[in-house]
Amino acid sequence: MEARRETPFQRADRNFQELLAELRVLQTVVQILFGFMLILAIQPRFAAASGFTHVTYLIALVLCCTATALLMAPVAYHRTLFARGLKPEVVRVSDRLARGGMVALFLAIVASVLLVFDLAVNRFVAVVLTVCVATVFVLLWYVMPLRRLRQLQLADDQ
């Protein structure tokens, strides 16, 4: 693989721009999910839902709020440390925040799917379908990229 000819600060600037582009996609998902979660609680049918549904809703809402905070935090962190020559640190911290936000978003999506399925079908089917959805996310968001990373590391070691 050919290395880029850039200084550490140029690399940090490029990495931060790429991270911000990724965060825009995730933030859109979080905003839509968050809006859905807020509207759900004021629906007439929701008031008559089971205790399990209400607890699942609260967990999903808290996870959605957590994902929102974590995925927006890199912008706040950057704004606070702007023009201090700390871009590599900003990129490192922002990467961790984004990863945490993705985990929270994944869990919020899974909890939201369980919530909707529990309202739409019986609980057993809801759990089975939710496990299927969670499996797809785990495979695409974590297993596939980590597997490729491992392949690259093995190739570099040879």
Secondary structure, DSSP 8 states (H G I E B T S, - for coil): -------HHHHHHHHHHHHHHHHHHHHHHHHHHHHHHHHHTTSHHHHTS-HHHHHHHHHHHHHHHHHHHHHHHHHHHHHHHTTSS-HHHHHHHHHHHHHHHHHHHHHHHHHHHHHHHHHHS-HHHHHHHHHHHHHHHHIIIIIHHHHHHHHHHHHHH-
